[in-house]
Amino acid sequence: MEIQVADTLLGSLIDGRYRIRGRVARGGMATVYMGVDERLERTVALKIINQTQVREPRFVERFTDEAKTIALLTHPNVVAVYDQGTHGGLPYLVMEYVRGRTLRDVLAERGRLNPGEALAILEQMLAAIAAAHRAGLVHRDVKPENVLVAEAPSGGSGNLIDSVVKVADFGLAQAVEASAEDEAGGQLMATVAYVAPELVTNGHADARTDVYSAGIVLFEMLTGRVPYDGDQPVEVAWQHVDQDVPAPSSFVPTLSGALDDLVARATRRDPGARPTDAGAMLAEVQQVRDDLGTSANASTAVLRQVAQPTQVVPAVAPTARPSWARLPEQKDRPAPGRRRAAAPPPSGSTGGPLGGLRHRLLGDPRSRIAVVAGAAVLLLLAVVGIWWLSLGRYTTAPQFVSMPKAEAEAQAARDGFTIEYASGRYDEQVAKDVVLAQDPPSTERIVKGGTITLTLSLGPERYPVPDVVGKDLAQARADLEGAKLVVKDGGQRFDDRLPAGVVIAVDPKAGTQVKPGTQVTLTVSKGRAPITVPEVVGKNINEARSILQGLGLTVVEQYKDSPTSPRTRSSGRARPAAPVWSRTPRSSSRSARARSR
């Protein structure tokens, strides 16, 4: 890992203790620095979460809870967490500094690994993940970038089979994912190339989710590529749901069928068909390795001899380390498998004040009983404390789905949980304010008194038909399409009230609640309908006027003494009610009616 030096935090002191010396890497979730713990004088790694990930007030609380749980996870293949806190409002972790490179760097250099190397790395990965599963943790983001291959000290073989592998970022994906879901309604955080189908379809993750991702990592180590690719991340994610992972031998024909079967079992689309957790998959990997006759990694070979499974305890037996791991120098260390004989005390010596106290405590039977009782009490307290931190403070999330909002809030209050709400969703089957989904799901483990996020139904998605009668066709169409409705042409017809080009009728009627995409039929006005002018020549003027005005026509009367000297009625000269001898327009002509008489 190459250390970058251009960073504003370089040289700064975090929490009065951790001096930042250089930047190791920067990712979408966090930036990793190399630093020095000036109190203990040791090199450490500091992972500082990026500002973009801290989206809501409860994120820091979630991150802190996860960090405390991860700190209890002690295993030779897990990057140890030493401390946690906040700097400038950003959460950070202080972790073991691993000198080496990521598995991604190894694959970029080598292309693909031989089966022995791939299985040796996978064994150590699974040993770390299995320890987390036993502690109730799910990684959720197993990928080569989170697998560190430690460099051997001077004189090491350099063989990947003998390399020490450490897995990083346990629980961090879960803390960040919880924050993103609160704001974005369930954003998928895992890297799509390694994401399990159930994370794509319903966002649910358990131990089998990590098994799937580990199977994809094995596929990539054996073939030098991931099984799926696409132009968009969502395309890759849905290939995990719709397709079975191909056999590695279809890309590298020399690979054994046993490796094909191992990848196939780990990457079943149905979680129930996979190994139940990383421990079960580890046993299968070791069996395949034995069947193929490949060499075992030194550290995992030691771990297999330990009958007792890894516990969440504050220390690890030193025999779990490889032979070349950095250990404090001890002079006159006895050879492995031997014990140095205890030197007898000098003649006449009592061993000083502590020796006298020891003699009094062990010499008096009542003192021995008190010592044994005290040790038993301390042991009991330690066991209870470990149980509480790993299991006792957890409970099972209750079922809220299908409950009305008020009932869910009452249930949460009785059980001591805090309720938060995600953005609601429309649903055609579920009534408004009924719970559609919850996170975490029912039956999953959750800290007692923790927070459960509920998604409420908004009911069926309906929109009112806008009132567009009287609007021109273009405006009416824009209003309806803006309401997520589809416009249908209902033709044209004459209308005595509205001018041509204006909407005169809507079906369904304005205000009707309809689904998105419903067709709305518009009928457009052609204006007033024209009429046929009747024949009034020869009729009495009063009768002719009455007929024409009754049809809505405007009558202009002209009186003529002769064909060349017309005089209108407005001239003021009275005329007798003579018959009409001509009119314009002529009979049988079409004429538009007046809009006012």
C-alpha positions as CSV (number, residue, x, y, z in Angstrom):
1,M,0.0,0.0,0.0
2,E,1.6,3.3,-1.1
3,I,1.3,6.1,1.3
4,Q,0.0,9.4,-0.1
5,V,1.3,12.6,1.4
6,A,-1.0,15.4,0.1
7,D,-3.6,15.8,2.8
8,T,-4.6,18.5,5.2
9,L,-4.6,16.1,8.2
10,L,-0.9,15.2,7.7
11,G,1.0,15.8,11.0
12,S,-2.1,16.6,13.0
13,L,-2.7,15.0,16.4
14,I,-6.0,13.1,16.9
15,D,-7.4,12.9,20.4
16,G,-4.1,14.1,21.9
17,R,-2.6,10.7,21.1
18,Y,-2.6,9.6,17.4
19,R,-0.2,11.5,15.1
20,I,-1.0,11.2,11.4
21,R,2.0,10.4,9.3
22,G,0.6,9.7,5.9
23,R,-2.5,8.8,3.8
24,V,-2.7,5.1,2.8
25,A,-5.9,5.0,0.8
26,R,-9.1,6.9,0.1
27,G,-12.4,5.3,-0.8
28,G,-16.1,6.2,-1.0
29,M,-16.7,5.4,2.6
30,A,-13.6,6.4,4.5
31,T,-10.0,7.5,4.3
32,V,-7.2,5.4,5.8
33,Y,-4.2,7.0,7.4
34,M,-1.0,5.6,8.8
35,G,-0.2,7.1,12.2
36,V,1.7,6.6,15.4
37,D,0.1,6.1,18.8
38,E,2.4,8.4,20.8
39,R,1.2,7.0,24.1
40,L,2.1,3.3,23.3
41,E,4.7,4.2,20.6
42,R,3.3,1.8,18.0
43,T,2.2,2.3,14.4
44,V,-1.5,2.2,13.8
45,A,-4.0,2.7,11.0
46,L,-6.8,5.3,11.4
47,K,-9.9,5.0,9.3
48,I,-11.8,8.3,9.2
49,I,-15.3,8.1,7.8
50,N,-15.9,10.6,5.0
51,Q,-18.3,13.6,5.5
52,T,-20.7,12.3,2.8
53,Q,-21.4,9.2,4.9
54,V,-22.5,11.1,8.0
55,R,-26.0,11.9,6.8
56,E,-28.1,11.9,10.0
57,P,-27.7,12.4,13.7
58,R,-27.9,8.7,14.7
59,F,-25.1,7.7,12.4
60,V,-22.4,8.4,15.0
61,E,-24.3,6.4,17.6
62,R,-24.7,3.4,15.3
63,F,-21.0,3.6,14.2
64,T,-19.9,3.7,17.9
65,D,-22.0,0.7,18.8
66,E,-20.6,-1.3,15.8
67,A,-17.1,-0.3,16.8
68,K,-17.5,-1.5,20.3
69,T,-18.8,-4.9,19.1
70,I,-16.0,-5.2,16.5
71,A,-13.4,-4.4,19.2
72,L,-14.4,-7.6,21.0
73,L,-13.7,-9.7,18.0
74,T,-10.1,-10.9,18.5
75,H,-8.8,-13.3,15.8
76,P,-5.4,-13.6,14.0
77,N,-7.1,-13.1,10.7
78,V,-9.1,-10.1,11.7
79,V,-7.7,-6.6,11.6
80,A,-7.8,-5.6,15.3
81,V,-9.7,-2.5,16.4
82,Y,-7.9,-0.6,19.2
83,D,-9.9,2.6,19.7
84,Q,-12.7,4.7,18.3
85,G,-13.9,8.3,18.6
86,T,-14.8,11.4,16.6
87,H,-12.5,14.1,15.1
88,G,-14.1,17.3,13.6
89,G,-17.5,15.6,13.8
90,L,-16.3,12.6,11.8
91,P,-16.2,9.1,13.4
92,Y,-12.9,7.2,13.2
93,L,-11.4,3.9,14.1
94,V,-7.9,3.1,15.3
95,M,-6.8,-0.2,14.0
96,E,-3.9,-2.6,13.6
97,Y,-1.6,-1.4,10.9
98,V,-1.0,-4.2,8.4
99,R,2.1,-3.9,6.3
100,G,1.3,-5.4,2.9
101,R,-1.3,-5.0,0.2
102,T,-4.8,-5.8,-0.6
103,L,-6.0,-9.0,-2.4
104,R,-7.1,-6.6,-5.1
105,D,-3.5,-5.5,-5.6
106,V,-2.4,-9.1,-5.7
107,L,-5.0,-10.0,-8.4
108,A,-4.1,-6.8,-10.4
109,E,-0.5,-8.0,-10.5
110,R,-1.0,-11.8,-10.9
111,G,-4.2,-11.9,-12.9
112,R,-5.3,-15.2,-11.2
113,L,-3.9,-17.5,-8.6
114,N,-3.2,-21.2,-8.6
115,P,-5.7,-23.4,-6.7
116,G,-3.4,-23.9,-3.8
117,E,-2.9,-20.1,-3.3
118,A,-6.5,-19.4,-3.7
119,L,-7.6,-22.0,-1.2
120,A,-5.0,-20.9,1.3
121,I,-6.2,-17.3,1.2
122,L,-9.8,-18.3,1.2
123,E,-9.3,-20.5,4.4
124,Q,-7.9,-17.5,6.3
125,M,-10.7,-15.2,5.0
126,L,-13.3,-17.7,6.1
127,A,-11.7,-18.3,9.5
128,A,-12.0,-14.5,10.2
129,I,-15.6,-14.3,8.9
130,A,-16.5,-17.4,10.9
131,A,-15.3,-15.8,14.1
132,A,-17.5,-12.8,13.3
133,H,-20.5,-15.0,12.6
134,R,-20.1,-16.7,15.9
135,A,-20.1,-13.3,17.5
136,G,-23.3,-12.3,15.7
137,L,-21.7,-10.1,13.2
138,V,-22.3,-10.1,9.4
139,H,-19.6,-8.4,7.3
140,R,-21.9,-7.5,4.3
141,D,-19.1,-6.3,2.1
142,V,-16.7,-9.2,1.5
143,K,-14.5,-8.3,-1.5
144,P,-10.8,-8.3,-2.4
145,E,-10.4,-4.6,-1.3
146,N,-11.2,-5.7,2.3
147,V,-8.8,-8.6,2.4
148,L,-5.2,-7.6,3.4
149,V,-2.2,-9.9,2.5
150,A,0.5,-9.1,5.0
151,E,4.0,-8.8,3.7
152,A,6.5,-11.3,5.2
153,P,9.4,-9.9,7.2
154,S,12.9,-10.0,5.7
155,G,13.6,-13.6,4.9
156,G,10.0,-14.7,4.4
157,S,9.3,-17.1,1.5
158,G,7.1,-14.7,-0.4
159,N,4.8,-17.6,-1.2
160,L,1.1,-16.7,-1.0
161,I,0.3,-20.0,0.6
162,D,2.4,-19.0,3.6
163,S,1.1,-15.4,3.7
164,V,-1.0,-14.1,6.6
165,V,-4.4,-12.8,5.5
166,K,-6.5,-10.4,7.5
167,V,-10.1,-9.2,6.9
168,A,-11.0,-5.6,7.5
169,D,-14.1,-3.4,7.9
170,F,-16.4,-5.8,9.9
171,G,-19.7,-4.1,10.6
172,L,-18.8,-0.8,8.9
173,A,-20.9,-1.5,5.9
174,Q,-23.9,-2.2,8.2
175,A,-23.5,1.2,10.0
176,V,-23.2,3.1,6.8
177,E,-26.0,1.2,5.2
178,A,-28.4,2.0,8.1
179,S,-27.6,5.7,7.7
180,A,-28.2,5.6,3.9
181,E,-31.4,3.8,4.2
182,D,-32.8,6.4,6.6
183,E,-32.3,9.1,4.0
184,A,-32.6,7.3,0.7
185,G,-35.1,4.6,1.4
186,G,-32.9,1.5,1.2
187,Q,-29.8,2.2,-0.8
188,L,-27.7,-0.9,-1.7
189,M,-24.2,-0.5,-0.2
190,A,-22.4,-3.7,-1.1
191,T,-20.1,-3.8,-4.1
192,V,-22.3,-5.1,-6.9
193,A,-19.7,-7.6,-8.3
194,Y,-19.9,-9.6,-5.1
195,V,-23.5,-8.8,-3.9
196,A,-25.7,-11.7,-2.8
197,P,-29.2,-12.0,-4.6
198,E,-31.1,-11.5,-1.3
199,L,-29.4,-8.1,-0.8
200,V,-30.6,-7.0,-4.2
201,T,-34.2,-8.2,-3.9
202,N,-35.0,-7.4,-0.2
203,G,-31.9,-5.9,1.4
204,H,-31.7,-8.8,3.9
205,A,-28.3,-10.0,5.0
206,D,-27.2,-12.9,7.2
207,A,-24.2,-15.2,7.5
208,R,-25.1,-16.9,4.2
209,T,-24.8,-13.5,2.4
210,D,-21.1,-13.4,3.4
211,V,-20.7,-17.0,2.2
212,Y,-22.0,-16.0,-1.3
213,S,-19.6,-13.0,-1.5
214,A,-16.7,-15.3,-0.4
215,G,-17.6,-17.7,-3.2
216,I,-17.4,-14.9,-5.8
217,V,-14.0,-13.9,-4.4
218,L,-12.9,-17.5,-4.8
219,F,-14.2,-17.5,-8.4
220,E,-12.2,-14.3,-9.1
221,M,-9.0,-15.7,-7.6
222,L,-9.3,-18.9,-9.7
223,T,-10.2,-17.2,-13.0
224,G,-8.9,-13.6,-12.8
225,R,-12.3,-12.1,-13.4
226,V,-15.7,-11.7,-11.8
227,P,-18.6,-13.7,-13.1
228,Y,-20.8,-10.8,-14.3
229,D,-20.2,-7.4,-15.9
230,G,-22.5,-4.7,-17.4
231,D,-22.7,-1.1,-18.4
232,Q,-24.6,-0.1,-15.2
233,P,-24.1,-1.4,-11.7
234,V,-27.8,-2.3,-11.5
235,E,-27.4,-4.6,-14.5
236,V,-24.6,-6.5,-12.7
237,A,-26.6,-6.7,-9.5
238,W,-29.7,-8.3,-11.2
239,Q,-27.5,-10.9,-12.9
240,H,-26.8,-12.3,-9.5
241,V,-30.5,-12.6,-9.0
242,D,-31.4,-14.0,-12.5
243,Q,-28.4,-16.3,-13.3
244,D,-26.3,-19.0,-11.7
245,V,-22.6,-18.3,-11.3
246,P,-20.8,-20.1,-14.1
247,A,-18.2,-22.8,-13.3
248,P,-14.6,-21.5,-13.0
249,S,-13.5,-24.3,-15.4
250,S,-15.6,-22.7,-18.2
251,F,-12.9,-20.0,-18.2
252,V,-9.9,-22.0,-17.0
253,P,-10.4,-25.6,-18.3
254,T,-7.5,-27.0,-16.2
255,L,-9.4,-26.4,-12.9
256,S,-10.7,-29.3,-11.0
257,G,-14.4,-30.2,-10.9
258,A,-14.1,-30.1,-7.1
259,L,-13.4,-26.4,-7.3
260,D,-16.4,-25.9,-9.6
261,D,-18.6,-27.7,-7.0
262,L,-17.2,-25.6,-4.2
263,V,-18.0,-22.3,-6.0
264,A,-21.4,-23.6,-7.0
265,R,-22.4,-24.5,-3.4
266,A,-21.2,-21.2,-2.0
267,T,-23.0,-19.1,-4.7
268,R,-26.5,-20.8,-4.8
269,R,-29.1,-18.1,-5.5
270,D,-31.3,-19.7,-2.8
271,P,-29.6,-18.8,0.6
272,G,-31.0,-22.0,2.1
273,A,-28.9,-24.1,-0.3
274,R,-25.6,-22.5,0.7
275,P,-23.4,-23.5,3.7
276,T,-25.1,-22.1,6.8
277,D,-22.2,-19.8,7.7
278,A,-18.5,-19.2,7.1
279,G,-17.5,-22.0,9.5
280,A,-19.5,-24.5,7.5
281,M,-17.9,-23.3,4.2
282,L,-14.4,-23.4,5.8
283,A,-14.9,-27.1,6.6
284,E,-15.8,-27.7,2.9
285,V,-12.8,-25.7,1.7
286,Q,-10.4,-27.7,3.9
287,Q,-11.9,-31.0,2.7
288,V,-11.4,-29.9,-1.0
289,R,-7.9,-28.8,-0.3
290,D,-7.1,-32.2,1.3
291,D,-8.7,-34.0,-1.6
292,L,-6.7,-32.0,-4.1
293,G,-3.5,-32.4,-2.1
294,T,-2.6,-28.7,-2.0
295,S,-0.5,-27.3,0.8
296,A,-2.1,-25.8,3.9
297,N,-1.3,-22.3,5.2
298,A,0.8,-22.4,8.3
299,S,-1.6,-20.3,10.4
300,T,-4.8,-22.2,9.4
301,A,-3.1,-25.5,10.0
302,V,-2.5,-24.5,13.6
303,L,-6.1,-23.2,13.9
304,R,-7.5,-26.6,12.7
305,Q,-5.7,-28.3,15.6
306,V,-7.4,-26.2,18.1
307,A,-10.5,-28.1,19.3
308,Q,-12.2,-25.1,20.9
309,P,-13.8,-22.6,18.5
310,T,-12.6,-19.0,18.4
311,Q,-14.3,-17.0,21.2
312,V,-15.0,-13.2,21.6
313,V,-12.2,-12.7,24.2
314,P,-9.6,-10.0,24.8
315,A,-6.6,-12.2,23.8
316,V,-5.5,-14.9,21.3
317,A,-3.2,-17.7,21.9
318,P,0.3,-16.9,20.4
319,T,0.5,-20.3,18.7
320,A,-2.2,-19.0,16.2
321,R,0.5,-16.7,14.7
322,P,2.7,-17.9,11.8
323,S,6.3,-18.6,12.6
324,W,7.6,-15.3,11.1
325,A,5.0,-13.0,12.8
326,R,6.5,-10.0,14.6
327,L,6.7,-10.8,18.3
328,P,8.5,-9.0,21.1
329,E,12.1,-10.1,21.4
330,Q,12.6,-12.4,24.4
331,K,16.0,-13.6,25.4
332,D,16.6,-17.2,26.4
333,R,13.2,-18.2,25.1
334,P,12.7,-21.9,25.6
335,A,12.3,-24.1,22.5
336,P,8.7,-24.8,21.3
337,G,7.1,-27.7,23.1
338,R,9.3,-27.3,26.2
339,R,9.0,-25.5,29.5
340,R,11.9,-24.0,31.4
341,A,12.3,-25.8,34.7
342,A,11.5,-23.5,37.6
343,A,14.7,-22.5,39.5
344,P,14.5,-23.3,43.2
345,P,14.6,-20.3,45.5
346,P,17.9,-19.4,47.1
347,S,18.5,-21.3,50.4
348,G,16.9,-19.5,53.3
349,S,15.2,-17.0,51.0
350,T,11.5,-16.1,51.5
351,G,11.2,-14.4,48.1
352,G,10.8,-11.0,49.6
353,P,7.5,-9.4,50.7
354,L,5.4,-11.0,47.9
355,G,6.9,-14.4,48.7
356,G,5.8,-14.0,52.3
357,L,2.3,-13.0,51.3
358,R,2.1,-16.0,49.0
359,H,3.2,-18.3,51.7
360,R,0.6,-17.0,54.1
361,L,-2.2,-17.2,51.6
362,L,-1.4,-20.7,50.4
363,G,-0.5,-22.1,53.8
364,D,-3.8,-21.2,55.5
365,P,-6.8,-23.4,54.3
366,R,-9.2,-20.6,54.9
367,S,-7.1,-18.3,52.8
368,R,-6.9,-20.8,50.0
369,I,-10.7,-21.0,50.0
370,A,-11.0,-17.2,49.9
371,V,-8.5,-17.1,47.0
372,V,-10.4,-19.8,45.1
373,A,-13.8,-18.1,45.8
374,G,-12.4,-14.8,44.6
375,A,-11.0,-16.3,41.5
376,A,-14.4,-18.0,40.8
377,V,-16.3,-14.7,41.3
378,L,-13.9,-12.9,38.9
379,L,-14.3,-15.7,36.3
380,L,-18.1,-15.5,36.7
381,L,-18.0,-11.7,36.2
382,A,-15.8,-12.1,33.1
383,V,-18.1,-14.7,31.6
384,V,-21.2,-12.6,32.4
385,G,-19.6,-9.6,30.9
386,I,-18.6,-11.3,27.7
387,W,-22.1,-12.9,27.4
388,W,-23.7,-9.4,27.9
389,L,-21.5,-7.7,25.3
390,S,-21.8,-10.4,22.7
391,L,-25.3,-11.9,23.3
392,G,-27.1,-10.6,26.4
393,R,-27.8,-7.1,25.2
394,Y,-29.4,-8.3,22.0
395,T,-33.0,-9.4,21.5
396,T,-35.2,-10.4,18.5
397,A,-36.8,-7.7,16.5
398,P,-40.7,-8.0,16.7
399,Q,-43.0,-8.2,13.7
400,F,-44.5,-4.8,12.7
401,V,-45.3,-5.5,9.0
402,S,-49.1,-5.3,8.3
403,M,-49.8,-3.4,11.6
404,P,-51.5,0.0,11.5
405,K,-49.2,2.8,12.5
406,A,-50.8,3.5,15.9
407,E,-50.7,-0.2,16.8
408,A,-47.0,-0.5,15.7
409,E,-46.1,2.5,17.8
410,A,-47.9,1.1,20.9
411,Q,-46.2,-2.3,20.4
412,A,-42.8,-0.6,20.1
413,A,-43.4,1.4,23.3
414,R,-44.3,-1.7,25.2
415,D,-41.2,-3.5,24.0
416,G,-38.9,-0.5,24.6
417,F,-37.9,0.2,21.0
418,T,-37.6,3.5,19.2
419,I,-39.5,3.9,16.0
420,E,-38.2,5.9,13.0
421,Y,-40.0,6.3,9.6
422,A,-38.6,6.0,6.1
423,S,-40.3,7.5,3.1
424,G,-43.7,6.0,2.5
425,R,-44.6,4.0,-0.6
426,Y,-47.8,3.6,-2.6
427,D,-49.3,0.1,-2.6
428,E,-52.5,-1.1,-4.4
429,Q,-53.2,-3.8,-1.7
430,V,-52.2,-2.2,1.6
431,A,-54.3,0.6,3.1
432,K,-52.7,3.9,4.0
433,D,-50.7,4.1,7.3
434,V,-50.2,0.4,7.5
435,V,-46.6,-0.9,7.9
436,L,-45.2,-2.2,4.6
437,A,-41.6,-3.0,5.6
438,Q,-39.2,-2.8,8.6
439,D,-35.5,-2.7,9.2
440,P,-34.2,-4.8,10.8
441,P,-36.7,-7.5,9.7
442,S,-38.5,-9.5,12.3
443,T,-36.6,-12.4,13.9
444,E,-33.2,-10.6,13.3
445,R,-31.1,-9.6,16.3
446,I,-31.2,-6.1,17.5
447,V,-29.8,-4.3,20.6
448,K,-32.4,-4.0,23.3
449,G,-34.0,-0.6,23.2
450,G,-32.6,0.0,19.7
451,T,-34.2,1.8,16.7
452,I,-36.5,0.1,14.1
453,T,-37.2,1.9,10.9
454,L,-40.7,1.4,9.5
455,T,-42.0,2.1,6.0
456,L,-45.7,3.0,5.8
457,S,-48.1,2.5,3.0
458,L,-49.4,5.6,1.3
459,G,-52.4,3.6,0.0
460,P,-53.3,3.1,-3.6
461,E,-51.7,5.8,-5.9
462,R,-54.5,8.0,-7.1
463,Y,-54.6,11.4,-8.7
464,P,-57.6,13.8,-9.4
465,V,-58.5,14.5,-13.0
466,P,-57.7,18.3,-13.5
467,D,-60.5,20.6,-14.6
468,V,-59.5,21.6,-18.1
469,V,-62.9,22.5,-19.6
470,G,-62.7,26.0,-21.2
471,K,-58.9,25.6,-21.7
472,D,-57.3,25.4,-25.2
473,L,-56.2,21.9,-26.2
474,A,-52.4,22.4,-25.7
475,Q,-52.8,23.7,-22.1
476,A,-55.3,20.9,-21.3
477,R,-52.9,18.3,-22.5
478,A,-50.0,19.7,-20.5
479,D,-52.2,19.8,-17.3
480,L,-53.3,16.1,-17.7
481,E,-49.8,14.8,-18.6
482,G,-48.4,16.7,-15.6
483,A,-50.9,14.7,-13.4
484,K,-49.5,11.4,-14.8
485,L,-52.5,10.9,-17.0
486,V,-52.7,9.9,-20.7
487,V,-54.7,12.1,-23.1
488,K,-57.1,10.5,-25.6
489,D,-58.7,12.3,-28.5
490,G,-62.5,12.4,-28.2
491,G,-63.1,14.3,-31.4
492,Q,-64.8,17.7,-32.0
493,R,-68.4,19.0,-31.9
494,F,-70.2,22.2,-32.2
495,D,-70.9,24.2,-29.1
496,D,-73.0,27.3,-28.6
497,R,-71.1,28.5,-25.5
498,L,-67.3,28.0,-26.1
499,P,-65.2,29.0,-29.1
500,A,-63.5,26.6,-31.5
501,G,-60.3,24.9,-30.2
502,V,-61.4,24.9,-26.5
503,V,-62.1,21.8,-24.5
504,I,-65.8,21.3,-23.9
505,A,-65.9,17.9,-22.2
506,V,-63.7,15.5,-20.2
507,D,-64.2,11.8,-19.4
508,P,-63.7,10.9,-16.5
509,K,-65.1,14.1,-15.1
510,A,-62.8,16.6,-13.3
511,G,-62.1,15.7,-9.7
512,T,-62.4,11.9,-10.3
513,Q,-59.6,10.0,-8.5
514,V,-57.8,7.7,-11.0
515,K,-54.7,5.6,-11.2
516,P,-51.5,7.0,-12.9
517,G,-51.6,6.3,-16.6
518,T,-55.4,6.4,-16.8
519,Q,-56.7,7.6,-20.2
520,V,-58.7,10.8,-20.2
521,T,-60.8,11.6,-23.2
522,L,-61.0,15.3,-24.4
523,T,-63.7,16.7,-26.6
524,V,-62.9,20.0,-28.4
525,S,-65.3,22.7,-29.5
526,K,-65.8,23.5,-33.2
527,G,-67.6,26.7,-32.3
528,R,-71.3,27.5,-33.0
529,A,-73.0,25.3,-35.5
530,P,-74.0,27.1,-38.8
531,I,-77.7,27.2,-39.7
532,T,-79.7,27.4,-43.0
533,V,-81.3,30.8,-43.8
534,P,-85.0,30.3,-44.4
535,E,-86.9,31.9,-47.3
536,V,-88.7,35.1,-46.1
537,V,-89.1,36.9,-49.4
538,G,-92.7,37.8,-49.9
539,K,-93.5,37.6,-46.2
540,N,-94.6,40.6,-44.1
541,I,-91.6,42.4,-42.6
542,N,-92.7,41.7,-39.0
543,E,-93.2,38.0,-39.7
544,A,-89.8,37.8,-41.4
545,R,-88.0,39.6,-38.6
546,S,-89.6,37.3,-36.0
547,I,-88.5,34.2,-37.9
548,L,-84.9,35.3,-38.4
549,Q,-84.4,36.6,-34.9
550,G,-85.8,33.4,-33.5
551,L,-82.9,31.6,-35.3
552,G,-80.4,33.8,-33.5
553,L,-79.6,35.9,-36.6
554,T,-79.1,39.7,-36.5
555,V,-81.7,41.4,-38.7
556,V,-80.8,44.6,-40.6
557,E,-83.8,46.2,-42.3
558,Q,-83.4,48.2,-45.5
559,Y,-86.4,50.0,-47.1
560,K,-86.2,51.0,-50.8
561,D,-88.4,53.4,-52.7
562,S,-86.9,52.0,-55.7
563,P,-84.1,49.6,-56.6
564,T,-81.6,52.4,-56.6
565,S,-82.5,54.4,-53.5
566,P,-82.5,52.2,-50.3
567,R,-83.3,53.7,-47.0
568,T,-82.8,52.0,-43.7
569,R,-85.3,51.9,-40.8
570,S,-82.9,54.0,-38.8
571,S,-83.5,57.0,-41.0
572,G,-86.5,57.9,-38.9
573,R,-89.1,57.8,-41.7
574,A,-92.0,55.5,-40.9
575,R,-92.8,52.9,-43.3
576,P,-95.8,50.7,-43.6
577,A,-95.5,46.9,-43.0
578,A,-94.8,46.1,-46.6
579,P,-93.8,42.7,-47.8
580,V,-90.1,41.7,-48.1
581,W,-89.1,41.7,-51.7
582,S,-85.3,40.7,-51.3
583,R,-82.9,39.5,-48.6
584,T,-79.1,38.7,-48.1
585,P,-78.0,36.0,-47.8
586,R,-80.3,34.2,-50.1
587,S,-82.4,31.3,-49.1
588,S,-80.7,27.9,-48.5
589,S,-77.4,29.7,-47.6
590,R,-75.5,28.7,-44.4
591,S,-74.9,31.5,-41.9
592,A,-73.4,31.7,-38.5
593,R,-75.7,32.9,-35.8
594,A,-75.2,36.1,-33.9
595,R,-73.7,35.7,-30.4
596,S,-76.1,38.4,-29.1
597,R,-79.4,39.6,-30.5
